[in-house]
Structures are given as structure tokens and as C-alpha cells.
Amino acid sequence: MPTPFRPASLFLIVSYLLISALPFFPLLQGQPVDKPYHLLAMEVLSWLAFWALLQKPRWFHYLLLPAFLALPTEIYLRLYFGQGISTHHLGIMVETSPKEAMEFLGNKVWLLLLIVIAVISWWWGLLKIARAHSHWDWQHRSRWLVLGLFVLGLGVWLYGDQIGVAEKPASASTSASASASETDEDDEDEDSSASTSAKATAKASASASDYSLNKWATKLKKQLPLLPYWAQIPYDEETYIRSWPFGLSLRAADFWNERDYLSRLSEKSRAFRFQAHLDGNPNLPQTVVMVIGESSRFDRWSLNGYDRDTNPLLKQESNLVSFSDVVTAVSATRLSVPIIVSRKPAAQSLKAGFSEKSFLTAFKEAGFKTYWLSNQMSFGQFDTPTSVFAKEADVTQFLNLGGFTNSSNLDQVLLEPMANALRDPAPKKLIVLHTLGNHWNYSHRHPASFDKWKPSLYGVTNPAYTDLKNKQALNNSYDNSILYTDWMLSEVIQKLKTSQQLTSLLFVSDHGQTLYDGTCNLAFHGHNTQYEFHVPAFVWYSDAYQEQFPNKIIQLRLHQKARLSTENIFHSLLDMANIRYPDEKLEWSVLSQKLKAHTRYVDSYGWTDYDNATFKGDCREVMDKKTPLIQEK
């Protein structure tokens, strides 16, 4: 009588075990796995429920084909970037054209093709085994017991999810621990992994039926008792989404929700037009570059007076004008970038979406070919608000497979795509470079050759950023990342110099950082400090640009010390390209003699007037002298 221990049957079960073991791949690299036992328990229970429901491998093996096809990508990302497939990666794969894929892979495309053939052959071989053998068919009546327990557990979880779970009586030590945990969460950077990001987005895009269900659940809460804390099902979505192969379905759902949410945001501005036009010769070759920096603070640039020479290359550029007083409204990328790229008012930055499009569309209307080249993420709770604008471009490329991890690409990954854009025969081009800049972990934002100031965090795995003993190393690493940003921006400028075109560049950072300044015990951002609101910004222009627009350069230099905000960027960029439109505001352009000061609101305990505020203590906390405006969300 055949047994399940024959080679073919063992090959089937071992194959399933191998793909299920992918979340534990970091162990082979000497790295820890978060909540390993919880993750293992979830995978075992999922397999039991899946097998019990479909009974025979020959019936469910077809459903595993996407997991097998995703296997090479998962291994590649874990091997080189320390993370598995996320919503961001799914977005890149879905939206990358065959031509772009071929350019990225080069001669590696044949290796990829061989791998795909091997994986499909593996899956097909297992299918033949599943069809030919019944060794792993679940015929025993225990199958019904497992299904019953699964349905019961699902019912208990749904009850707790809809009605609520009673809190566990907390001891003093537990309360203290919870408080510490909340503090740690507050200190985390807002641009965390995108793998679970769609949870908030899904809520934002809930349908009418979901609303009705929530309303029904609210009524039931008043009538039904809460689920006892001891009966709560320990389901953890953040852990389950990392499981294989079942977590892939959640990642796909996250991706679908993100796409749907992005579509909803885009719908608000779909019919919008600036009615922009170029004031000048449409055939005169011209390239405008907009660089959006990340987490860079004004006073760490030697261009702005810092005693360390963090800008040795940019300071050599005679055609560079660095602005001394630019503030960002919000110290969070997802909220600050929309203010930079569109006419969205600062006081509306907390609201999702905007009824207008970005400067990309205005440039397109004026005859420019537009590019958005990004070293940041494409989808995610913190990234989609930027992506909705990025997708207005004629060419959109998200190039960072590592996301915000320690294995992220360096910003120099943007240089080759930028060079390709410069070679495009279109006479007029706008190229947006969205950099990873000086985002934490600072020591992973530059190569070893830029590890100038020491001791630093370079080569340190998972440094304790909340430990004040690392204050000096953290600050040195931050300055090293600024030094690399200087090199990166200089490389961009050199490419523009050799392009034989009318060229100009505008740089601004989305927000700054607090770095344990003086006696201040705060780091990173989201703390309402001057260090986070005061950002570096500059304009560089070619000699040919100056000859074409001498009056703009005169005004640019006159306004070097003007009070500006990121709200000025949109208007200045269009004026830089000499693009006109009916309701333009030249009084907001740094290149115009009409420039006027405006109220600069920042997100600090409400909308605080930055120019009517005091700066409290070593943290330089921004405090309005009057009552801040109430914020609408």
C-alpha cells in the first residue's frame, strides 16, 4: 500500500515547507526574525485551515501558482534589501513597462527567464504529483473538527473586532511598560515599512456598506458584552502579512486598496487645467530640474554658515543662490511634499487630497516633457499622497527597491535615469528628482568614502537612536549624509552644465530634523521645533539661463534673504521656466519683482504664525505668541 513517505509525496510536502519557510530567511543571514513563534503558529494554523477546507492538494495547488512565481523576487529582495515583497514592490512590478524592465535587467534578463522557467517547471512537477497521488488528501474526520474550530475562532475574532475586547486588568509595571511602548512609537519615523500601510488607507476608502456595518456594530456594542480579554484571538496583521504563502493575499489586498485610494485622490483633480502656456520660443532647448530633499535641516549646510564643511562642492558654484529663511509647514513628508509640488495651502496640508494638480501638469500644458524619478516609495500610508502627483508625469520611475531600510539605494541611483532624460530629444523637459536625502538611518545614506566625521554609526547594525550615548555618533552620521548630498547635487549640476541646454535647478528639503540639540532630548521629527521647520533651499542656473533671463537672476539674488515658505516653490518653479497662466501669483515667486511676504503657518499646536512665534529652550519649540489657528482634518 502506498505511503506518504514515498519520494514523490515527500517532494510535495517539502516543497510546501520550503515556500512557507521564506519569512525565516533572515536567520540564514544571521539576522533576527520578529515574533518568530507567533509567525510560525500563524503559518501552521493557516495551512491546517487551508488544507482542511480544500481537502486535496490537486484542488488547491493552482492557487499556489502566484506564490511560486513571486518566490524569486522574494528571495532577491530579502537577499539584497533585507525585506520581502511589499505594496511598493508590487506597484513597481505592475507599473514598470517591458522597455523599462529590459533596461533595468540588461543581460540579466536571460537569467531571470531561466529562473522563471525553472520555477514554473517546479510548480508543474508538483501539480503532476498532486494529481497522481492521494497520499496527502485529508480523508479523516478530523478535517471537520479543524474546520469547526477554525469557524469558531473566526467567529470569536469577528465578535471581538466588531463589538470590542475587554481590557486586561493592568498592574503598575504593565502600565509603565505600555507608557514606554507608546513613547517608542511616537519616536518612530513616519516613513516606516509599507508592508502594512494600506490598513489606514483601507479605512479612508471604506464603502457605504462598510459604514453601515460599523453603524450596526456601534448599536450592538451598547447591547452585547465585550469579549473577555482571555478569549481574544491573537491575530496580528503585521505578523500575518509576513507569512508565506498566505500573507501574499494580504499584500495584494493592500496594493489594491492603495491603487483604489490613489484613484480616488486623482479623481478630485482629473478635470483640472491650469491653462498654462510658455512665454517664449517652444523650440529653444530648456531643462528645469526640481530636487526634493528629505529630512535636511538648514543649519547643517556650510552654505548657510555651519562650521563643518558639509558643502565643499556646492560652495564652488558661483551661479548658486542659497535662501536663508525658508520654512516648511509640516515636518512630515506625506504632508509637506504636496505643499511643495502644488498650490495646496499650508493650512490645508492635514487634509487628504487636493482639487488641483501639481506643477507637472502645468509644465505639460506648456509643452514640457515631464519626469518624476524617485528614490522613495511609491505606495503606502505615507507615500501615496506624493504618488498621486508623481503619476501626472509623462515618465514616472520609482527606483528604490529597499524602501527606507538599511539596504536602500543611495541617491546616486537617480543619476543614470536623469542622464537618459537629458538625452531625450524633446526640446523642453522638467525632471523631478525625489531623493532619500538625509532620512534615518543616516549612516546608510552614504557610501564608506563619505564617512568623514567620526565616531559615526557607519557599519553599526540597528543602532539605539534613543540612547544619548550615541548622540555624537548620530550627529556625525547626519553630517556625513549631508556631505554625500552635497556630492549628489553637485553631480546633478555637472550633468546640467554639460547638456548644452538652457538649464536651471531648484532644491528644497521637505522638512528638517531635531538631533538632541544642546540639552534637548528629542530626535528626528514631529516635535514642532525650528530645526524641523527651517529647511535648506537654493536655485542654480546656467550661464545660458542668465543670459536669457537676466532680470530673473537680479530678483533671485535680491530675494536671497526674503521670508519664504515651501508654498513659494510652485510659483517660483513655473516662473523659472517662464510659464504663464491666467491666475498666476508672481507675488509668490522669488524670481519676480512682485514678490511679497505672506503669513507662514507651521503645524505647531495648531497653525502657528512662524514669524510671530518664540522658540522655546534648546529644542527651539515653535510657540505662537497669540492663539494658533484651529486645524481642520
GIURWO-V785821 format. One line per field, one symbol per residue. psi: psi as a letter, one per 20 degrees, with the letter a starting at -180 (. if undefined). Layout:
# GIURWO-V785821
psi: ???
This chain:
# GIURWO-V785821
psi: pqqijqgghhhghhghhghiihijhhhhjkqqpplhhgggghgghgggggghgigphhhihhiighgghighgggghhgijkqaprgghhggghipqhghgghghciihhggghggggghggghghghghhhqjhjpnhqihghgggghggghgggghghhghrpqqppprhhgghghghghgghhiqqilrqjhjhighhhhhkqrhhgggghgghgghhihqqqpqhiipplpohhghiiqpihhhhhhhgggggggggghgghhhjgjqqhlqqpnaoiiopppppoporpkpqgjjphhjjphqmilhghiiohkpoppimpqqhplpghhhghhgiajpqhijhipprqiraaighghghjjqpqpoopkaqgqrhihhhghhhhihqhpppoinhickrijqqqiiiigghghhhhipiphpqpopooridkqqohijjqrhijmgpqqajpippmqniioihjgghghghghhhhghhggghhhgghhhhjikroqqpppqqhrbqpllpcjpkqqcrjjkqhhhhoqqqrpqqrhhghhhmhhghghghhjhjqorrihigghhghhhilpqqgkqniijpijqiipqqrpopqnnlaopohjlrropahilpoophbpqqppp.
